[in-house]
């Protein structure tokens, strides 16, 4: 009984689903009889899809051709570069303005060299005028800077004392020229330190005479062991070079020329002696004015011999260069310069020495050669503006 009921149930289900499937089956087509739920895409939709696909292919082909074309690439790059330049020009574009300042004290060349390119300004100088061109917003600041640099220069009085002594005189007298010393009285007894501090001046010692450091300078002068060659004084503007010269023209040779079978002899003179060049500069150290001196010293002489036949002479030269810092009113000492001096002494008996033939018997001639030491004291004082 149960089996009969189950079979009847299956038969009913098959009838129901069989009717549903038959509605979707193309019964005229035997081969497709088993296909169910067939869906046919509308022709309009298919046409639209095909058109979209074709358009995509065309666009892709155009892009590939454009990328592979060098002319097209060049035009694109050029266009991009122009756009970038336009942006940069817009960013960098500033208003420019020209300004000028008349200088009263300083050299135009020094100012233009120092400030050209500062803040991006172009700076030139004409006569005593500084002309500059640049960012309009910084013109006034540039003017203030130039005016702050254009300050009045100070002047320094340089006093030189040139001392000629016999060889190694100060060493023989036991004077200590060293700056450093191990003894406890170094600051008090050191002579160079006193010169640098302005406590001692050779010029004042010789002008007053008497004794100094236990030495009788009057006696040394009388014996010829020490003498003052010159005491020149010079006023120099700061950062400018001054020159002190104590020289003489020396006959060093002769120049022979022949014109129209006539021989002419021209004497040749050259300058020899003591020359020192000084360039002072004022600096503030810990709020105190100091004087920086650049010193170039030269001592020259001519050594003449019987075989001499040159146009410029056999010149002997000693030269020293140094840079030192002094207190206002201080002085420094330059030593170690030696000079070979030849002296000829002639003594004669009046009247008898002028008699022909026998006159030389009443004459006395002697030539002495001596090494002399040259010391130069340089004192520097800042000129009071008042």
C-alpha positions in Angstrom: 0.0 0.0 0.0 2.8 2.4 0.9 4.7 1.6 -2.2 1.6 2.3 -4.4 1.2 5.7 -2.7 4.9 6.7 -3.2 4.8 5.8 -6.9 1.6 7.9 -7.3 3.3 10.9 -5.7 6.3 10.7 -8.0 4.1 10.5 -11.0 2.3 13.7 -9.9 5.6 15.6 -9.5 6.8 14.6 -12.9 3.7 15.9 -14.5 4.0 19.2 -12.8 7.7 19.8 -13.6 7.3 18.3 -17.0 4.7 21.0 -17.9 7.0 23.8 -16.7 10.0 22.6 -18.6 8.0 22.1 -21.8 7.2 25.8 -21.9 11.0 26.6 -22.2 12.0 23.9 -24.6 12.1 24.4 -28.4 10.2 21.2 -29.3 10.9 21.7 -33.0 14.6 21.3 -32.5 15.3 17.7 -31.5 19.0 18.3 -30.6 18.2 21.2 -28.2 15.3 19.4 -26.6 17.3 18.9 -23.4 18.2 22.6 -23.1 16.2 24.4 -20.5 16.0 28.0 -19.3 17.4 29.4 -22.6 17.8 33.3 -22.6 18.3 35.2 -25.9 20.1 38.6 -25.6 18.3 41.3 -27.4 19.9 42.5 -30.7 19.9 46.2 -29.6 22.0 45.4 -26.5 24.4 43.4 -28.6 24.9 46.2 -31.1 25.7 48.7 -28.3 28.3 46.4 -26.7 29.9 45.9 -30.0 30.1 49.6 -30.7 31.6 50.3 -27.3 34.2 47.6 -27.9 35.1 49.1 -31.3 35.5 52.6 -29.8 37.9 51.3 -27.1 40.0 49.6 -29.7 40.2 52.8 -31.8 41.2 54.9 -28.8 43.8 52.4 -27.7 45.3 52.4 -31.2 45.4 56.2 -31.3 47.2 56.4 -28.0 49.8 53.8 -29.1 50.4 55.8 -32.3 50.7 59.0 -30.4 53.2 57.6 -27.9 55.3 56.2 -30.7 55.3 59.4 -32.7 58.5 61.6 -31.8 56.9 64.8 -33.2 53.9 64.4 -31.0 56.1 63.7 -27.9 58.2 66.8 -28.6 55.2 69.0 -28.9 53.8 67.6 -25.6 57.2 68.2 -23.8 57.4 71.7 -25.2 54.0 72.5 -24.0 54.7 71.1 -20.6 58.0 73.1 -20.4 56.3 76.3 -21.4 53.7 75.8 -18.7 56.4 75.2 -16.1 58.4 78.3 -17.2 55.2 80.4 -16.9 54.7 79.1 -13.3 58.4 79.9 -12.4 58.3 83.3 -13.9 55.1 84.1 -12.0 56.8 83.0 -8.7 60.1 84.7 -9.3 58.8 87.9 -10.7 59.6 90.8 -8.2 59.5 94.5 -8.6 62.9 96.0 -9.0 64.1 99.5 -8.0 67.3 101.5 -8.3 68.8 103.4 -5.5 72.0 105.5 -5.0 74.1 106.8 -2.1 76.8 109.5 -2.1 79.9 108.4 -0.1 81.7 111.0 2.1 84.7 109.0 3.5 85.1 105.5 2.0 86.4 104.4 -1.3 83.7 103.6 -3.8 85.6 100.5 -5.1 85.8 99.0 -1.6 82.0 99.4 -1.1 81.0 98.0 -4.5 83.3 95.0 -4.2 82.0 94.2 -0.7 78.2 94.5 -1.5 77.9 93.4 -5.1 75.5 90.5 -5.2 74.3 91.1 -1.6 70.5 90.6 -1.4 70.7 89.9 -5.1 71.6 93.5 -5.8 73.8 94.7 -8.7 76.1 97.4 -7.3 78.3 99.7 -9.3 80.3 102.8 -8.4 80.7 106.1 -10.3 83.0 108.8 -8.9 81.9 108.9 -5.2 78.4 107.5 -5.9 77.2 104.0 -5.2 74.4 102.9 -7.5 72.5 99.6 -6.9 69.5 97.9 -8.4 67.4 95.1 -6.9 64.3 94.0 -4.9 62.2 97.1 -4.2 61.4 95.9 -0.7 65.1 95.8 0.3 66.3 99.1 -1.2 66.0 101.1 2.0 67.8 98.4 4.0 70.6 98.5 1.4 70.9 102.3 1.8 71.2 101.9 5.6 74.0 99.3 5.2 76.0 101.5 2.8 75.7 104.5 5.1 76.8 102.5 8.1 79.9 101.5 6.2 80.6 105.0 5.0 82.2 106.2 8.3 85.0 108.6 8.8 88.5 107.0 8.8 90.7 107.7 11.8 94.3 108.8 11.4 97.4 107.4 13.0 100.6 109.4 13.8 103.7 107.2 13.1 106.9 108.3 14.7 110.1 106.5 13.6 113.5 106.6 15.3 116.3 105.0 13.4 119.3 104.1 15.6 122.7 103.2 14.3 124.9 101.3 16.8 128.2 99.5 16.8 127.9 95.7 16.2 126.1 93.8 19.0 126.1 96.9 21.3 122.9 96.1 23.2 123.9 92.5 23.6 127.2 93.5 25.0 125.4 95.8 27.4 123.2 92.9 28.6 119.8 94.2 27.5 117.2 91.5 27.3 115.1 91.8 24.2 113.1 88.6 24.7 109.3 88.9 25.3 109.1 85.8 27.6 111.2 85.2 30.6 111.2 82.7 33.5 112.1 85.2 36.2 109.4 86.7 38.4 110.3 90.3 37.3 109.7 89.5 33.6 106.8 92.0 33.3 108.7 94.7 35.1 112.2 94.3 33.7 111.4 93.1 30.1 112.3 95.9 27.8 110.2 94.8 24.8 107.1 94.6 27.0 107.7 98.2 28.1 108.0 99.3 24.5 104.7 97.6 23.5 102.9 99.2 26.4 104.2 102.6 25.6 106.2 102.9 28.9 109.5 103.4 27.2 110.5 105.3 24.1 114.0 105.5 22.6 113.2 109.0 21.3 112.4 110.3 24.8 115.5 108.7 26.2 117.8 110.4 23.7 116.0 113.7 24.0 116.3 113.7 27.8 119.8 112.1 27.9 121.2 110.7 31.1 121.0 107.1 32.2 118.5 104.3 31.4 118.7 100.7 32.6 122.0 101.6 34.1 123.4 102.7 30.8 124.9 106.1 30.2 123.6 107.0 26.7 125.4 110.3 26.6 128.7 108.5 26.9 127.7 106.0 24.1 126.8 108.9 21.8 130.2 110.6 22.4 132.1 107.4 21.6 130.1 106.9 18.4 128.8 103.6 19.7 125.2 104.8 19.2 123.7 107.6 17.1 120.3 108.7 15.8 120.2 108.6 12.0 116.7 110.1 11.7 113.5 110.7 13.5 110.8 111.0 10.8 107.1 111.5 11.7 104.2 110.6 9.4 100.4 110.8 9.7 98.6 108.0 7.9 94.9 107.3 7.4 93.8 103.8 8.6 94.0 101.1 6.0 96.3 103.2 3.8 100.0 102.7 3.2 102.6 105.3 4.3 106.3 105.3 3.5 109.3 106.7 5.5 112.6 107.0 3.7 116.1 107.9 4.8 118.2 107.4 1.7 120.8 108.9 -0.5 121.8 108.7 -4.2 124.9 106.6 -4.6 127.0 106.6 -7.8 127.0 103.0 -8.8 128.5 103.0 -12.3 128.5 104.7 -15.7 126.8 104.2 -19.0 128.7 104.7 -22.2 127.0 105.6 -25.5 128.5 106.4 -28.9 126.9 108.9 -31.3 128.5 109.9 -34.5 131.9 108.6 -33.5 131.7 110.5 -30.2 131.7 108.6 -26.9 129.5 109.9 -24.1 129.7 108.8 -20.5 126.6 109.0 -18.3 126.9 108.4 -14.5 124.4 106.0 -13.0 122.9 106.8 -9.6 120.8 104.5 -7.4 119.0 105.0 -4.2 120.2 103.3 -1.0 119.4 103.6 2.6 116.5 102.9 4.9 113.0 102.6 3.7 110.0 101.3 5.7 106.4 101.1 4.6 103.6 101.0 7.2 99.9 100.1 6.8 98.0 100.8 10.0 94.6 99.4 11.0 92.5 100.2 14.0 90.6 97.3 15.7 88.6 97.0 18.9 89.6 94.2 21.2 87.5 93.8 24.3 86.2 97.4 23.8 89.7 98.9 23.7 91.2 100.4 20.5 94.3 98.6 19.3 96.6 99.5 16.4 97.5 96.7 13.9 100.6 97.6 12.0 101.9 95.9 8.9 105.5 96.9 8.6 107.9 96.3 5.6 111.5 97.5 6.4 114.4 97.6 3.9 118.0 98.6 4.5 120.2 98.7 1.4 123.8 99.7 0.5 126.0 99.3 -2.6 129.2 97.3 -2.7 131.4 98.8 -5.3 134.5 97.1 -6.7 137.0 98.0 -9.4 135.5 95.3 -11.7 132.0 96.7 -11.4 130.4 97.3 -14.8 126.7 96.8 -14.3 123.9 99.2 -14.8 122.2 98.8 -11.5 125.0 98.3 -9.0 125.9 95.5 -6.6 123.1 96.2 -4.2 123.1 94.6 -0.7 119.7 94.6 1.0 118.3 93.5 4.3 114.5 93.3 4.5 112.1 92.4 7.2 108.2 92.1 7.2 106.1 91.8 10.2 102.6 92.4 11.6 102.1 93.5 15.2 99.4 94.9 17.5 100.1 97.9 19.7 98.3 99.8 22.4 97.4 103.4 21.5 100.7 105.3 22.1 102.7 102.1 22.2 105.9 101.4 20.2 107.8 98.5 18.8 111.4 97.8 18.1 112.8 96.2 14.9 116.3 94.9 15.1 118.7 92.4 13.5 119.4 94.6 10.5 123.1 94.9 9.8 125.0 97.3 7.5 128.6 97.0 6.3 130.1 100.5 6.5 133.4 101.6 4.9 135.0 104.8 6.2 137.9 106.6 4.8 139.8 108.9 7.1 142.3 111.5 5.7 144.5 113.7 7.8 147.0 116.2 6.4 149.4 118.8 7.5 148.3 122.2 6.3 150.4 123.8 3.5 153.0 121.1 3.5 150.5 118.4 2.3 149.9 120.5 -0.9 153.5 120.7 -2.0 154.0 118.8 -5.2 156.0 115.5 -5.1 156.6 115.6 -1.3 153.0 116.6 -0.3 151.8 113.0 0.1 154.5 112.5 2.8 152.5 114.9 5.0 149.1 113.1 4.5 147.6 110.2 6.4 144.9 108.0 4.8 143.1 105.1 6.4 140.1 103.1 5.4 138.0 101.3 8.1 135.3 98.7 7.5 132.8 98.2 10.3 129.6 96.3 10.8 126.9 98.4 12.2 123.5 97.3 13.7 120.4 99.2 12.7 117.4 99.4 15.1 114.1 101.0 14.3 111.6 102.1 16.8 108.1 102.8 15.6 105.6 104.5 17.8 101.9 104.7 16.9 99.3 107.1 18.3 95.7 107.5 17.2 95.0 111.1 16.3 92.4 112.8 18.5 89.5 114.0 16.3 88.8 116.9 18.7 
